Every structure is written in structure tokens, then in C-alpha cells.
């Protein structure tokens, strides 16, 4: 019984050491896109640009705000949902957008 526990402990320890290299991946390595589903100049646009300015400094990569207005935010929300799932495209939105998407 003690040998089995020792073996399993060593196996878990070894797997943690091997997996530690995968946690050290650099992110981000290219600019991020922040999709704003509302028109430029609105309150959500101001918040998105303020977030992008702070994220620029923290991440060390540019954060580009792209406005995709129309259909009360559905066009921008759909663009965010259809973006590549690589973590480089973010969508900003209000509470109403996810609620409306739920009923499509």
C-alpha cells in the first residue's frame, strides 16, 4: 500500500513538473481586437476605448476597438460570436445583447 501511494505521488509530481512548461506560454503575441456593437461616441464606445487604453499598457500589445453598430448590437455580437476562438477577439456589450441573443 505504501509503495502504491509513493508511486502515485511521484507520478503526480512528475506530471506537474512536465505541465509547468505549458503554463509559460506568451500571451498575447499579436494585437487584440475589441468589438464594440454600438455606434462610435456612445457610452459603451467610451468604456471600450478606456479599457483598450489600460489593456494596451498591461498586455504590451495594441488593443484595436472596432465598432460594428446595427440591429441594436446584434451585428457586433454576431461578429464576436463568429470570430476565431483564439483569444485575440473580445466583444464588449451591455446586458441587453446577451438577453436578445438568447431568443434567436
LUMVEX-544375 format. One record per atom (N, C-alpha, C): atom name; residue number from 1; z, y, x; chain. Coordinates in Angstrom, 3 decimals. Layout:
REM residues N
NODE  lumnu  marmar         w         v         u  dodo
NODE     CA     NUM         Z         Y         X     A
...
END
This chain:
REM residues 104
NODE  lumnu  marmar         w         v         u  dodo
NODE      N       1     0.000    -1.188     0.812     A
NODE     CA       1     0.000     0.000     0.000     A
NODE      C       1     0.000     1.261     0.863     A
NODE      N       2     0.803     1.267     1.937     A
NODE     CA       2     0.857     2.432     2.811     A
NODE      C       2    -0.466     2.639     3.536     A
NODE      N       3    -1.125     1.528     3.912     A
NODE     CA       3    -2.412     1.646     4.593     A
NODE      C       3    -3.452     2.264     3.663     A
NODE      N       4    -3.394     1.876     2.406     A
NODE     CA       4    -4.363     2.396     1.444     A
NODE      C       4    -4.154     3.907     1.241     A
NODE      N       5    -2.914     4.333     1.111     A
NODE     CA       5    -2.619     5.757     0.941     A
NODE      C       5    -3.032     6.536     2.185     A
NODE      N       6    -2.762     5.985     3.358     A
NODE     CA       6    -3.152     6.630     4.603     A
NODE      C       6    -4.671     6.750     4.692     A
NODE      N       7    -5.382     5.689     4.317     A
NODE     CA       7    -6.846     5.700     4.347     A
NODE      C       7    -7.404     6.752     3.379     A
NODE      N       8    -6.869     6.789     2.162     A
NODE     CA       8    -7.348     7.759     1.174     A
NODE      C       8    -7.031     9.190     1.604     A
NODE      N       9    -5.878     9.390     2.212     A
NODE     CA       9    -5.521    10.722     2.706     A
NODE      C       9    -6.469    11.164     3.811     A
NODE      N      10    -6.782    10.255     4.713     A
NODE     CA      10    -7.719    10.568     5.790     A
NODE      C      10    -9.109    10.853     5.234     A
NODE      N      11    -9.518    10.102     4.222     A
NODE     CA      11   -10.826    10.301     3.605     A
NODE      C      11   -10.917    11.671     2.929     A
NODE      N      12    -9.881    12.049     2.209     A
NODE     CA      12    -9.860    13.363     1.559     A
NODE      C      12    -9.859    14.474     2.608     A
NODE      N      13    -9.063    14.325     3.653     A
NODE     CA      13    -9.018    15.324     4.717     A
NODE      C      13   -10.356    15.485     5.407     A
NODE      N      14   -11.026    14.374     5.682     A
NODE     CA      14   -12.336    14.421     6.326     A
NODE      C      14   -13.368    15.083     5.420     A
NODE      N      15   -13.321    14.773     4.139     A
NODE     CA      15   -14.290    15.377     3.216     A
NODE      C      15   -14.076    16.885     3.103     A
NODE      N      16   -12.828    17.346     3.177     A
NODE     CA      16   -12.564    18.783     3.143     A
NODE      C      16   -13.082    19.480     4.391     A
NODE      N      17   -12.956    18.829     5.535     A
NODE     CA      17   -13.456    19.404     6.782     A
NODE      C      17   -14.976    19.496     6.749     A
NODE      N      18   -15.638    18.462     6.257     A
NODE     CA      18   -17.097    18.450     6.186     A
NODE      C      18   -17.593    19.480     5.175     A
NODE      N      19   -16.907    19.614     4.048     A
NODE     CA      19   -17.332    20.540     2.994     A
NODE      C      19   -17.075    21.995     3.361     A
NODE      N      20   -16.221    22.262     4.320     A
NODE     CA      20   -15.890    23.643     4.669     A
NODE      C      20   -17.112    24.415     5.144     A
NODE      N      21   -18.057    23.758     5.772     A
NODE     CA      21   -19.274    24.419     6.230     A
NODE      C      21   -20.116    24.960     5.097     A
NODE      N      22   -20.102    24.299     3.965     A
NODE     CA      22   -20.910    24.759     2.839     A
NODE      C      22   -20.331    26.008     2.193     A
NODE      N      23   -19.048    26.261     2.367     A
NODE     CA      23   -18.434    27.452     1.793     A
NODE      C      23   -18.737    28.701     2.613     A
NODE      N      24   -19.276    28.544     3.803     A
NODE     CA      24   -19.510    29.673     4.691     A
NODE      C      24   -20.907    30.264     4.545     A
NODE      N      25   -21.631    29.914     3.492     A
NODE     CA      25   -22.990    30.415     3.307     A
NODE      C      25   -22.968    31.924     3.064     A
NODE      N      26   -23.921    32.622     3.675     A
NODE     CA      26   -24.020    34.064     3.492     A
NODE      C      26   -24.590    34.392     2.118     A
NODE      N      27   -23.992    35.358     1.451     A
NODE     CA      27   -24.485    35.839     0.168     A
NODE      C      27   -24.097    37.291     0.047     A
NODE      N      28   -24.922    38.118    -0.369     A
NODE     CA      28   -26.349    37.968    -0.627     A
NODE      C      28   -27.162    38.203     0.636     A
NODE      N      29   -28.328    37.617     0.670     A
NODE     CA      29   -29.226    37.800     1.809     A
NODE      C      29   -30.441    38.633     1.439     A
NODE      N      30   -30.542    39.038     0.188     A
NODE     CA      30   -31.647    39.893    -0.259     A
NODE      C      30   -31.123    40.813    -1.363     A
NODE      N      31   -31.888    41.840    -1.723     A
NODE     CA      31   -31.416    42.783    -2.750     A
NODE      C      31   -31.147    42.115    -4.096     A
NODE      N      32   -30.176    42.647    -4.808     A
NODE     CA      32   -29.840    42.161    -6.141     A
NODE      C      32   -30.493    43.059    -7.187     A
NODE      N      33   -30.811    42.473    -8.327     A
NODE     CA      33   -31.381    43.217    -9.445     A
NODE      C      33   -30.365    43.236   -10.573     A
NODE      N      34   -30.109    44.414   -11.095     A
NODE     CA      34   -29.190    44.579   -12.211     A
NODE      C      34   -30.007    45.067   -13.405     A
NODE      N      35   -30.181    44.202   -14.399     A
NODE     CA      35   -30.983    44.548   -15.570     A
NODE      C      35   -30.107    45.272   -16.583     A
NODE      N      36   -30.549    46.471   -16.962     A
NODE     CA      36   -29.874    47.261   -17.983     A
NODE      C      36   -30.749    47.234   -19.230     A
NODE      N      37   -30.289    46.645   -20.325     A
NODE     CA      37   -31.123    46.526   -21.516     A
NODE      C      37   -31.170    47.782   -22.386     A
NODE      N      38   -30.671    48.885   -21.888     A
NODE     CA      38   -30.656    50.133   -22.651     A
NODE      C      38   -31.489    51.193   -21.929     A
NODE      N      39   -31.879    52.263   -22.629     A
NODE     CA      39   -32.703    53.298   -22.007     A
NODE      C      39   -31.958    54.065   -20.919     A
NODE      N      40   -32.707    54.654   -19.984     A
NODE     CA      40   -32.081    55.447   -18.925     A
NODE      C      40   -31.325    56.644   -19.495     A
NODE      N      41   -30.221    56.970   -18.873     A
NODE     CA      41   -29.443    58.134   -19.264     A
NODE      C      41   -28.327    57.848   -20.244     A
NODE      N      42   -28.288    56.663   -20.802     A
NODE     CA      42   -27.232    56.311   -21.747     A
NODE      C      42   -25.946    55.940   -21.034     A
NODE      N      43   -24.909    55.695   -21.813     A
NODE     CA      43   -23.610    55.379   -21.213     A
NODE      C      43   -23.643    54.060   -20.449     A
NODE      N      44   -24.394    53.079   -20.943     A
NODE     CA      44   -24.484    51.796   -20.241     A
NODE      C      44   -25.248    51.948   -18.930     A
NODE      N      45   -26.250    52.838   -18.911     A
NODE     CA      45   -27.004    53.104   -17.690     A
NODE      C      45   -26.114    53.759   -16.643     A
NODE      N      46   -25.279    54.687   -17.067     A
NODE     CA      46   -24.355    55.350   -16.141     A
NODE      C      46   -23.385    54.330   -15.548     A
NODE      N      47   -22.871    53.439   -16.379     A
NODE     CA      47   -21.955    52.403   -15.891     A
NODE      C      47   -22.658    51.451   -14.929     A
NODE      N      48   -23.895    51.072   -15.253     A
NODE     CA      48   -24.642    50.154   -14.390     A
NODE      C      48   -24.906    50.780   -13.027     A
NODE      N      49   -25.267    52.049   -13.012     A
NODE     CA      49   -25.546    52.721   -11.735     A
NODE      C      49   -24.274    52.950   -10.921     A
NODE      N      50   -23.169    53.191   -11.588     A
NODE     CA      50   -21.892    53.320   -10.876     A
NODE      C      50   -21.496    51.979   -10.259     A
NODE      N      51   -21.691    50.894   -11.013     A
NODE     CA      51   -21.411    49.556   -10.488     A
NODE      C      51   -22.311    49.251    -9.300     A
NODE      N      52   -23.602    49.603    -9.412     A
NODE     CA      52   -24.552    49.333    -8.331     A
NODE      C      52   -24.168    50.079    -7.061     A
NODE      N      53   -23.705    51.310    -7.195     A
NODE     CA      53   -23.309    52.090    -6.020     A
NODE      C      53   -22.124    51.457    -5.301     A
NODE      N      54   -21.160    50.967    -6.049     A
NODE     CA      54   -19.995    50.321    -5.439     A
NODE      C      54   -20.381    48.963    -4.855     A
NODE      N      55   -21.184    48.197    -5.598     A
NODE     CA      55   -21.596    46.869    -5.126     A
NODE      C      55   -22.440    46.966    -3.867     A
NODE      N      56   -23.250    48.026    -3.753     A
NODE     CA      56   -24.037    48.283    -2.543     A
NODE      C      56   -23.154    48.266    -1.301     A
NODE      N      57   -22.069    49.006    -1.377     A
NODE     CA      57   -21.174    49.142    -0.227     A
NODE      C      57   -20.412    47.853     0.056     A
NODE      N      58   -19.982    47.173    -0.985     A
NODE     CA      58   -19.182    45.960    -0.799     A
NODE      C      58   -20.033    44.805    -0.296     A
NODE      N      59   -21.216    44.619    -0.884     A
NODE     CA      59   -22.056    43.468    -0.555     A
NODE      C      59   -22.953    43.696     0.652     A
NODE      N      60   -23.238    44.952     0.982     A
NODE     CA      60   -24.110    45.230     2.111     A
NODE      C      60   -25.583    45.019     1.806     A
NODE      N      61   -25.928    44.904     0.561     A
NODE     CA      61   -27.318    44.758     0.122     A
NODE      C      61   -27.560    45.749    -1.008     A
NODE      N      62   -28.790    46.251    -1.122     A
NODE     CA      62   -29.059    47.164    -2.235     A
NODE      C      62   -28.993    46.460    -3.583     A
NODE      N      63   -28.487    47.163    -4.579     A
NODE     CA      63   -28.466    46.676    -5.959     A
NODE      C      63   -29.379    47.610    -6.751     A
NODE      N      64   -30.492    47.075    -7.234     A
NODE     CA      64   -31.504    47.863    -7.927     A
NODE      C      64   -31.282    47.743    -9.431     A
NODE      N      65   -31.114    48.880   -10.097     A
NODE     CA      65   -30.947    48.895   -11.552     A
NODE      C      65   -32.325    49.005   -12.192     A
NODE      N      66   -32.653    48.038   -13.050     A
NODE     CA      66   -33.929    48.017   -13.759     A
NODE      C      66   -33.637    48.167   -15.245     A
NODE      N      67   -34.166    49.222   -15.843     A
NODE     CA      67   -33.969    49.445   -17.274     A
NODE      C      67   -35.066    48.727   -18.054     A
NODE      N      68   -34.681    47.912   -19.021     A
NODE     CA      68   -35.615    47.220   -19.908     A
NODE      C      68   -35.176    47.465   -21.346     A
NODE      N      69   -35.409    48.689   -21.846     A
NODE     CA      69   -34.950    49.001   -23.198     A
NODE      C      69   -35.873    48.431   -24.267     A
NODE      N      70   -35.363    48.357   -25.450     A
NODE     CA      70   -36.157    47.944   -26.597     A
NODE      C      70   -35.449    46.888   -27.412     A
NODE      N      71   -35.704    46.915   -28.718     A
NODE     CA      71   -35.155    45.930   -29.657     A
NODE      C      71   -33.634    45.869   -29.575     A
NODE      N      72   -33.020    47.013   -29.456     A
NODE     CA      72   -31.565    47.139   -29.378     A
NODE      C      72   -30.962    46.286   -28.260     A
NODE      N      73   -31.668    46.204   -27.147     A
NODE     CA      73   -31.167    45.476   -25.990     A
NODE      C      73   -31.651    44.050   -25.864     A
NODE      N      74   -32.379    43.542   -26.843     A
NODE     CA      74   -32.816    42.145   -26.816     A
NODE      C      74   -33.839    41.880   -25.712     A
NODE      N      75   -34.714    42.847   -25.425     A
NODE     CA      75   -35.738    42.649   -24.394     A
NODE      C      75   -35.081    42.495   -23.027     A
NODE      N      76   -34.138    43.365   -22.712     A
NODE     CA      76   -33.432    43.270   -21.438     A
NODE      C      76   -32.568    42.030   -21.342     A
NODE      N      77   -31.911    41.669   -22.439     A
NODE     CA      77   -31.076    40.465   -22.438     A
NODE      C      77   -31.931    39.219   -22.258     A
NODE      N      78   -33.100    39.193   -22.888     A
NODE     CA      78   -34.002    38.050   -22.725     A
NODE      C      78   -34.526    37.976   -21.298     A
NODE      N      79   -34.811    39.128   -20.689     A
NODE     CA      79   -35.271    39.139   -19.295     A
NODE      C      79   -34.191    38.591   -18.372     A
NODE      N      80   -32.953    38.936   -18.636     A
NODE     CA      80   -31.855    38.401   -17.831     A
NODE      C      80   -31.670    36.909   -18.027     A
NODE      N      81   -31.854    36.446   -19.263     A
NODE     CA      81   -31.704    35.015   -19.549     A
NODE      C      81   -32.825    34.199   -18.930     A
NODE      N      82   -34.010    34.790   -18.794     A
NODE     CA      82   -35.159    34.068   -18.251     A
NODE      C      82   -35.307    34.242   -16.741     A
NODE      N      83   -34.444    35.008   -16.114     A
NODE     CA      83   -34.520    35.219   -14.666     A
NODE      C      83   -34.174    33.936   -13.924     A
NODE      N      84   -34.644    33.858   -12.696     A
NODE     CA      84   -34.350    32.689   -11.862     A
NODE      C      84   -32.836    32.557   -11.688     A
NODE      N      85   -32.306    31.342   -11.814     A
NODE     CA      85   -30.852    31.151   -11.697     A
NODE      C      85   -30.381    31.080   -10.245     A
NODE      N      86   -30.754    32.080    -9.451     A
NODE     CA      86   -30.395    32.072    -8.037     A
NODE      C      86   -29.230    33.001    -7.704     A
NODE      N      87   -28.706    33.699    -8.707     A
NODE     CA      87   -27.570    34.575    -8.476     A
NODE      C      87   -27.938    35.959    -7.996     A
NODE      N      88   -29.222    36.282    -7.962     A
NODE     CA      88   -29.655    37.589    -7.494     A
NODE      C      88   -30.069    38.518    -8.630     A
NODE      N      89   -30.000    38.062    -9.855     A
NODE     CA      89   -30.300    38.896   -11.012     A
NODE      C      89   -29.095    38.896   -11.934     A
NODE      N      90   -28.576    40.082   -12.198     A
NODE     CA      90   -27.437    40.252   -13.089     A
NODE      C      90   -27.889    41.066   -14.293     A
NODE      N      91   -27.242    40.861   -15.414     A
NODE     CA      91   -27.545    41.633   -16.613     A
NODE      C      91   -26.276    42.316   -17.084     A
NODE      N      92   -26.378    43.604   -17.329     A
NODE     CA      92   -25.256    44.352   -17.880     A
NODE      C      92   -25.508    44.494   -19.372     A
NODE      N      93   -24.450    44.452   -20.150     A
NODE     CA      93   -24.645    44.555   -21.588     A
NODE      C      93   -23.378    44.956   -22.299     A
NODE      N      94   -23.536    45.226   -23.567     A
NODE     CA      94   -22.380    45.549   -24.395     A
NODE      C      94   -22.039    44.336   -25.251     A
NODE      N      95   -20.995    44.428   -25.998     A
NODE     CA      95   -20.541    43.302   -26.812     A
NODE      C      95   -21.571    42.927   -27.868     A
NODE      N      96   -22.332    43.870   -28.363     A
NODE     CA      96   -23.284    43.609   -29.437     A
NODE      C      96   -24.438    42.714   -29.011     A
NODE      N      97   -24.857    42.766   -27.756     A
NODE     CA      97   -26.018    41.996   -27.312     A
NODE      C      97   -25.760    40.493   -27.380     A
NODE      N      98   -24.676    39.956   -26.791     A
NODE     CA      98   -24.453    38.511   -26.918     A
NODE      C      98   -24.268    38.069   -28.366     A
NODE      N      99   -23.649    38.913   -29.180     A
NODE     CA      99   -23.475    38.556   -30.588     A
NODE      C      99   -24.807    38.433   -31.298     A
NODE      N     100   -25.742    39.316   -31.014     A
NODE     CA     100   -27.048    39.265   -31.658     A
NODE      C     100   -27.853    38.073   -31.156     A
NODE      N     101   -27.746    37.744   -29.870     A
NODE     CA     101   -28.486    36.602   -29.323     A
NODE      C     101   -28.014    35.289   -29.930     A
NODE      N     102   -26.777    35.254   -30.354     A
NODE     CA     102   -26.216    34.035   -30.930     A
NODE      C     102   -26.938    33.627   -32.210     A
NODE      N     103   -27.510    34.575   -32.912     A
NODE     CA     103   -28.126    34.298   -34.205     A
NODE      C     103   -29.634    34.117   -34.123     A
NODE      N     104   -30.229    34.131   -32.943     A
NODE     CA     104   -31.675    33.911   -32.823     A
NODE      C     104   -32.011    32.451   -32.829     A
END
